[in-house]
């Protein structure tokens, strides 16, 4: 008797595939798992399905890597990646397995976005569509930062454990760079998180994160990072958190350890400028002057 083709006695006979967006890569078990908000299954409304309620998805490693006892390499999937995978438990859809990532087309930002409140690039809209109750800029800064001005808030942030635990001299050196980068002199002497460079350069925020491919799409990464934390990218708090993320993710390139060892405002200021800012026009003495004035004001 010929068996029916509809007779499926093994769960692998009914494979369900999915696509989705990675929203968390910090696996508490350190197994390289990621949390994925899956299109068509998990609503984009986080008030209905919170990020914490999503199942952890395993990620396939190359067959050349070890699969047990901690042998192998770290998974390279990043937050906001678009991924493809299958469910290991069929219709129950609680055991997702990520097979690979799907490249996204990163389009340049149009000049129409040079307004007082530039829009999020189209390719990142999926990252913010679920943040319908996103915290307003001022509310986020007032809630999570301490100080009367943006300069004071940024300086105090870098002294905290969350902000890297920098020394007062190091914090002043970093904020002195932000003073120049965000055109603070034209913003009543205060940091401007909504600062934008003049066209044709397309850089934004207190650090002037550049949107070009050559710069590594840093502005787009800022927007995606803030969206994943339910913060507007124009918030000072979001930009300060992203600064720490970049410093930690690329410690060697940004000379993070050297900055932490700097004992003078000048050294910290120069080190942060050299790699993190890497400006076309140095204005080194202007940066040091701003940093030293910030230190004096914060420690009077």
N, C-alpha and C positions, 0 to 999 in steps of 0.2 A: 504494500500500500504506500502510495506516495504521500509524504507528510504535507500538510497545508502550509503555504508560504506565510499564512497569517498566524501560525502557531509560534508564539514568541515566549519561550520558557526561561530566558536569561535576560537580565536587565540591560545588558549591553546591546541587546537586539533592538532596543528602542532608545537610541541616543538622542538627547536634546542638546542643541548647541545654543550659544548665546554670544552677544556682544555687550560691552558695558564700559563704564569709566571707573578707573581705580581711584578710591577716595582715601585709602589708608594703607601704608606699607609698614607700619610699626607693629609687627607681629610680636605679641608678648612671649610666645614660645621660641622666637628667633628661628623659625623654620622656613623663612622666606615667603610666608603666606601673605596675601593681600586681600583687602575688602573691596568688592566691586559692586557698584550700583548698576544692576543689569537692566538694560532697556526692555520694556514690555512686561517685566516682572516686579521690579521695585519702582514704585512711583517716585517722581522727582520731588514730591512734597515731603520734606523731612519731618513735618509734624505728624505725618501718617506712618512713615517708616523711618525711624532715626538711624543715623549711621551706625550707632552701636548695636542695632538689631540685625544688621546684615551679617550673613555667614562669612567665615574666612575661607578664601579660595586657595587651594594649593596651586603651585606654579611648576610646570614641567621644566626640568633642567636638562641640559645636553647629556647624552649617554656617556660622554667622556668624563662626567663628573661623578664623584662618589655619591651614593644614595643613602648612607647610614652613618651613624656614629659621628655626626658633625663633619664628615668629609665632603668637600665640595667648595663651591664659590657662592658668593652672595648673589641673590636674584637681582637683575638690573631693572625691573619694572619700576617706573616712577609714578608718583601721584599725578592724577589727571590724564594718565595714559589711556588710550582706547585699546581694549583687549578682546580677544576671541577665545572661546573655550567651550567645554561640554560639561554636563552634569553627570557625576558618577552614580547618582541614584535615580536617574530617569525622571519620571514625572514628579517625584517628590521635590526635586530641584533645591536641595539643601546642601549638596556636596559639589560645589563648582570647582572645576579644574581649568586653569588658564593655560592655553596652549601657546599663545603668542600675542604680540602687540600689533596694532594696526597703525601704520604711520599716518600722521595728520598733515594736511596741507597748511603750512603756516604762511598766510598771505600778508603782505606788507600792510601797514596801517595807512589808510587814506588820509590826505591832507584835511579832509572834512572833519577829522577828529581833533583838530587844533582849535578847541573852544575852551571856555573857562571850566568845563566839566567834560573832558574827553570820554567818549564811549568805550566800552569794552570791545576789543577786536572780535569780529564775527566768529572766528574759529574757537573763541573761548566762551561763547554764550552758553554752551552746554554746561560749563562749570558753574555758572551763576544762576541758571534758571530755577534751581531748587532753593535758592536763598531769597525767597520772597519776603522774609521778615528780617533782611540783612540789617545789622546794626548801623546806625548813622555814624558819620565820621566823628563828630564831636562827642556823641554818647560813648563810643568805644574808647576814645582818648581819655575822657573824663573818668570812665569806669576803671580802666586798667593802668593809667599812668598818673603820676603825682607831680604837681607843679602848676604854676600859673601860666607860663608861656611854653611854646613848643620846644624852645631851647632847654628850658629847665626840665621839661618832661623827658626829653631825649637824654639829657645828661644823667638824670636820676635813674632812668631805665638801664643804662649801661653799667651802673654801679650794682644793680641787683643780680641775683643768681640767674634769673630768667634772661637778663640782658648780657650775660657773659661774665659778670663779676669783675669788670675792669677797674683799674685804679682811677682816682679822680683825674690824674694827668692823662691817662689813656683815653678816658671818656671825653675829656675836653678836646683831645686831638682828633677824635672821630667826629664829634659834633662841629668842630671848626671846619672840617671839610664839608659837612652838610650845609653849613652857613653859606659857603661860597657856591656850592653846587645848586642850591635851591633859591639863589638870588635873594637871600634874606634882606639885604640892604634895601631892596625895592619892595619888601613886604613888611614894612614898619620894623625892620630889624629882627624879624623872627623867621624860623624855618617855615618853608611853604611846601607842604606835602603835595599840593596840586601844581607845583612848578613844572613848566614845559620849556624845552629849548626852542629856539627860533628855527623854522624850516630852513634848509631841508633836513637838518638833523632831527631825529624823533626820539627824544629822551624825556623821562618823566620822574617826578618825585624828588625827595630830599637828596637822593644820591644820583639823580639823573640816570636811571636805568635805561639803557639803550634798547631799541626795538629791532635792530638790524640782525641779520643772520651772522655777520662777522662778529658781533658782540655776544652771540649766543642766545639771542631772543630774551634778554634779561627782563625787559619790561613785561613781555608776555608771561614769563615765569612768575613775576611779582603778582600780576593780576590773578593767575591761576592759584597761587599760594593763598592769597587773601580770600578768594572765593571759597577755597576748601576750609577756611577758618571762619566763614560767614562774616567777613569784614570787607568794607569797601577798600579798594586798592588805594584810594586817596587818604585813608586814615593814617595818622602818624603811627599809631600802635601797630598796624599791619605792616608798614614799611620798616619799622624797627625790628619786628619779629623776623621779617624776611632778610634783613641785614645779618642777623645772627645765623639764620639758616645758611646763607651763602658762605659766611665765614667758616662755619662748621663743615659744610659740604666740600669746601675747597681750601682746607687749612694751609696746605703747602703753597699753592699759588698765591693766595692772599696774605701770606706771611703772618698767619694768625698767631703762631707761637712767638714770633719776633715782636708783634704788637703787644702781646701779654707781658713780654719781658722789658718793654720800653720803660725807662725811668723818667724821661722828660716829656713835656708836652710836644716839643719840637720833633723828637724822634718818633713818637706815636703818630703825630700828624703826617710826617713824611712817609712813614711806612704804609699808613692807610691810603694815602694819596697814590703811592707808587703803583699798587696793583688793584686795589678795590675800585678806585676812581679812574686812574689812568687817563687823566684829561689831556686834551690836545694842547690847551693853554694851561701851564702849570700853576701860576699865581701862588707859588709856595709861601712866600713871605706874607701874603694876604691871608692865607689859610692859618699860618702860625699866629699872626696877629689876632685873628678871630678866635682861635682856640685859647690863647692866653687871656684874652678879655673875658671869654666865657668862664674859664677857670677862676679868674679873679672875682667875677660877679657871683658865681656859685659858692665861693668860699669866703666871702666877706663876713 
